[in-house]
Amino acid sequence: MAPAPTGFSFSTPSGGSPFSFAPQSQKPPASGPSTFPLGSSSSFAAKPSAPASNQDADGMDEDEAIEDGEDEDEVETCYLQPAAYPKGEKKKWKASGRTISATVSPAGGEIASWVTKKPASNPNEPSQLSSTSLSISDRTIFFTSLSSLPNSLIQLYTESHLLFTSLQQIVAESHSRRLPSVGMEKIAEAWDRRGNLVGVESLLGPPDAETIMHMRRLADLYLDQLAELKGNQDVDVELRTRFTAFYNILNLAEVLYLPVDGKGEGLVGEELLDWVNDVDPAPDNSQGNDIMSTKNPWDHPSFFPYVSRCILRGFHLPAASFLRSLTNHSYTPISRLASLLAQHLSIIPRSTEERWRVDLEFLQAHKQWLAKFRAELASFTGGRGRGKWFEVDTYRAWESDFRIVVELMEGKPTRILEEASDWREALGAWGTLVDVDMRRDHLPEVMAMILDKIPVDTTLQEDAIQSALCSAEIIKALMGCYDLDIWLSAHLGDLLDKLELVPDDEQRFEIPLRDYFLLEYAEILQNNPKYSAFWRVICDYLNYAGQEGRNRLKSHIMRISISLDSTQKGKTKQIDSQTAINQDEGMDVEEEGESKEIQEAVRLLDEVRAACGEFKLEEEFKMISQILAGKLIRIGEYGMAASMSMMAGDGWALSRIAETILDAYISDGDEEFLRLVDTLPPTLLSEAPTALAELQSQLDPSSGLPDLPATSALSIFASRLTFLSEFRDYLLFLTQGARDRAASKLVGLLTSGIAPVGIWAVLLVESVTLLEDSEILFSSNETFELLRVLEEVKSNATFAPSDYLLQLIQYLQQISKSKTDQAENSQKGMKIGFEEGWKKLDEVRLALARNLARALVGGFDSPF
């Protein structure tokens, strides 16, 4: 009779969750796995994930690293190279007055250690060194990484991330598919005990069978990855052992909680037996071959124990083959009984046979087989009791061996528990010999009976986790996984949480246990020195770790290092270092390296932008763009800075870039100006006039003020960029000899209102050469407009000379730089500079008057 179901039901009961687990009392620790505390010596309380090298950090022998009576077996020493002293010179090194100092990086777990003076015994006396002759310099710094990950773990973490995200998508699609079946009344009533509206997913219950089947396929992919790693001989032995433990635990969880049919209503005995044989293969084939190679196999002391082990492990045909060897025995009752047992053992029904259409057919067949077996056995024994099966005294001792085989075939619980080597073997045999109708619901009660006779060795962490899974003690199993490895607890906890098997204890846990494991796992990746390779992986884990994960995601995405500004410094350094050897060759090499660095930085930036869009972190990406734009502006990369400012929607930064480029024209001339303008995104310049026209169309006719609350920044950067675009065209027209088009463009710059007031005087001075051209390039109307602008500049410069004439003075200084000494020119002072500016404006007035006269007399645009 099967025990009552308790805890593994996959069918939906009338009330509550279909997984009726009792609340657990285990509580997660306050922090993650043990770290590596740095004490006064180089020994660490926990084992580093990657040993550094061959010498201990303070140059001491390993026996001296044990202090305060610590057990040597419990201390792991960190070794570094090169050695602080040659082997055998420890005392000499210590007597020299030296010791080791160290500091731990606040992020990443790296440790820097170095040789230093040992503090003097008298604090009033300075530290002294008795010898300066050592194997290494006192300035040598050792760098140690205790958080580094081997390549095999990096492979697992990277590949399993794809399966993790796929699982989230599968469950999300399942929720969206099932949501229409949830009424609005249920949603309105879905409040938790804290008064918060819970997600509607909690109203759906456990996933449906189709979703569980998809989840099992993903679990199979997890197992495939682990199988590849645990079978790779290039992986460290210790790591392969860990991967094997991961595989066994995850495989058991799949068997118990992710059934093939998605419902878990089928028999589970054969699946558990297969898992047991995979975890702990037995019996040994070589031993069986050794037994059968003897003249009389039954004389081998391991003959019957081997047969019993085969029956417990489900290898019925090999056991029958062994028993058939007894047909050659000289004593007829033994050969007859062995033949009888072998015959029935070879035809024992198995639930995995394809001939059974439903479980009921198998159960009936097994019942009939057992009844027939007992009937024929009773016919053989003739009703004789214990110790009377064989009449000859010589062979009566054989009865106990045969009785063990018989009782195993009959599935007697006491015999199974006596013969099983551990609880796993007993559980595997229970579902195929004792209770062939065993379902997943029965496991907790079955485990209670087994563990009462065969306790679990709690010192074996893997066994404790497996027994907890079989006993439906989910919290205990996950906490054991957490102690074993955070990767396992994070991913197994995610799978079990999707099945709603992880209880939410709000009184003890501030966040769900699944989210806690995911956050701890993400922190492990963040602390790794190569975490930049995991940044996108970390984003996904944090995004799916509840509200706390979302908060950490925002902080994490802001701290991704995008080195758009690092190449400029490297370029300068490379050119300087190569100047004395071969400047051209050095520049070529650096430009090639710089191009690769820029491409990599731009690629990373695109990935960050895509991630921010996917995770709805638009504001965070704007802040990232603003920070990058500020760095690029400081190093003069205005084109890329403008792109970043556009992404950030930062009009003020774009205006600052435009004004900086315009200042470059004032101080460095038109060539530098054109170079800087060409670095700006073409679309930015081409769309600026259109954007400015749209802003101007939004002016309030009555007040003349913009309607938009933030148009000040928008209009400023649009007008500034429009001016840069138009002024660039003006300079290009001059260069190409199209002076008439340059004149028209100059008038437009001064009359459209897009030019900053500071450059008006510069543009007026620029017009002098065009005004005095042999051809009349300005009409009388255009000349009148220029005169109006000139009068406005002169009148305003009287009250604010710095605003209207300062850039003109700088422009004149730049022009005269090649004719006069710059130092001498700087000594003239601002007063002399302003006088030169007033003179230039008078020259502009004279040129305008001449052009106006020519335009009127020559009939060009004559009003008469």
Helices and strands as residue ranges (DSSP letters): E 43-44, E 55-56, G 62-65, G 72-74, E 76-77, E 79-80, H 90-95, E 98-104, E 110-117, E 141-145, H 151-178, G 179-181, H 184-188, G 200-203, H 209-230, H 237-257, H 269-279, H 285-292, G 297-299, H 303-312, H 316-324, G 325-328, H 332-346, H 359-381, G 393-395, H 398-410, H 413-419, H 423-429, I 430-434, G 440-442, H 443-453, H 461-470, H 474-484, H 486-498, H 513-527, G 531-534, H 535-543, H 546-558, H 566-614, H 618-634, H 638-648, H 651-668, H 670-679, H 682-696, H 711-736, H 739-751, G 757-759, H 760-771, H 780-799, H 801-815, G 816-818, H 822-826, H 829-857
